[in-house]
Every structure is written in C-alpha cells, then in structure tokens.
Amino acid sequence: MDLSVVIVNWNTRDLLYDCLNSLEDACSSLSFEVLVVDNHSSDGSADMVRNSFPTFQLIPSGGNLGFTKGNNLAFERCRGDFVLLLNPDTVSPAGSLSKLVHWAQNRKNLGAVSPLLTDGAGHPAITCGFFPKAHFHWLGFLDPLRMLPGRWLQSRVSIIPSHDDTSCTVDYVTGACFLMPHGVLKSIGPLDERFFMYFEETDWCWRARQAGLDIWYCHEAEVMHLEGKAAEKASIFTTRQFQKSYRLFVEKNYGAGQVWKFRLAQFFEFGLKGVLRLLVPFNKQKNRAMASTYLQKAKIQLRSKILVTVPEAENK
C-alpha cells in the first residue's frame, strides 16, 4: 500500500466530511487507506464516518486524547509506505496527494514533507517555518519593517510561502498535512505525547533533523487548509495550550534556562502590540478585539505555570 492517511477529529463533522470526500480524487493514482481517530465527539462525527465512508477505518478513542495521542493511536495500524497526518479542516484537490507521494518517493534522506497550504480563497497559508528563537518575538515589534529585503528581518517561526517559491528544505512543516516515510516514522519514533497539541510536529522535525534527515516544503502540490476552523471549537483552551506546548518545546530542546527568554520576548511583543491596537483611532471594534487577544497572550507570560483544562464533549 502506498499511503496511510491519519485524521484526528474532535467535533468537526461537517469539515471532516468535506475532508474525507476529497480523498479519493486526491489519491487517484495511489493505493491508500484512511484511518479516522474520533476523540469522543458529540456532534455525530463517528456516525457520519460509518454511514458515509464505510471503507475508511474509524477508531473511537474513548475520550479527548488530543492531536498527538490520537495520531499515535493510529500509527500502529498504518500499512502504507508513507504515513500522512491530515487535519480534518483540510480539503485535498484532485491529484494533490498523489503528487506529494510521488515527489517524496524520489527524494532521498527525507524525514517529512508538506505541500503548499492555501486558505479557502486559494491564498498561501502557514505551511512551514524556522525552529523558534527568542529574537523572532523581538522582531515582532517591527512588523511593518519586516516587509523589507533581508532574511534576518523576515525570519520568524511560521512561514507563508508564495506561489512563486520553489521546493526547499526547512526546519519544520506544519502538522495540517505532514507526510513521512513509514520507515522513518518507525526510526524516529511516534509523536511526543507530552504535547497535547501544538509543536508536536515541530518537535518531531527537530528529532528528524538531529538524526540527519531533511524536512521539505514541496511547492508542486497544494492542499486547502481552513486554518483555525477546528481550533475554534475551544479558543481559550487553544491559546493556553499553544503557550504550554511552546514552553515544553523550548525546555526540551534548548534547556529549561532558555524558557524565561522566550517569555520575556513574548511579553513585550504582545504587550506592545496590544497597547498600540487600543490607540488606533479607526476600526475600533476590530482593533479592541485584537488588542484583547494580544494582551491575553502577554499576561500568560507572567505565569510560571500554565494550567490547561482539556475540553470534553459534554463541555462543548
């Protein structure tokens, strides 16, 4: 079998339907299987999979295990030469995953690869990036200036490629559409389950890079990612969980002594952005909402420990 597609779902039935419905045409020249891990959804997701896609494997997790444990649960059942992590808020155009797999089959020393991710309007979206550095947040003060030429000014954790960019090696690719050779997955090991969600793919890419493997962005294939639609189900949770996972990544890979540098840089970046948004004299409603988000992120940096309550179906 060429490809195993793994999708972890939690209360995204309608998005999941569109995602699954696109896969047959997306994998037109491949032999493939689809494994859907349902994290105890309450919106009828599991029944939808059973009734509308009976040939796909449904794996009820019994609870909200999160993105990482959900994927790991499916890995042991995968039979494909390649394993694809795919978000339920994606739609794969005809032939897109066939292109990605055929590209990967001809790439030596491959750890993982992502296609170009686009939004619902076809505009490029966050696809890959650099491993985190504290100075990226200090540069966040200079957002308008970061449009100027110069790799140092433009560097940041997340990258949105353009349609004109060519395939290249990167530090990491996002977990929305994340293809790995099955043998490499077995060699590097599963995702680190200390990451409930966020930064688990970045950490896996770090491990693969440490093992001498290459992480690639592939411009020849595109997949639509309705970014954030799945995460909107628990927005307060996602903000806290992102920061908790961020700290875990820094502590695990850079050392515990580096965490405070990232907290300080983020406090000033988000704090300043929040204050500036409050001072903008036009579009006040929009800017106040953005200010609230920035200031919330700044306040989190003042907490030595971030407590996160995992959302369950009954709290939806």
Helices and strands as residue ranges (DSSP letters): E 3-9, H 13-21, H 23-26, E 32-38, H 45-52, E 57-60, H 66-75, E 82-86, E 90-91, H 96-105, E 110-118, E 128-129, H 134-138, G 139-147, H 151-154, E 158-159, E 168-169, E 172-173, E 177-181, H 182-188, H 200-210, E 214-225, G 231-234, H 235-254, G 256-258, H 259-279, H 284-300, G 313-315
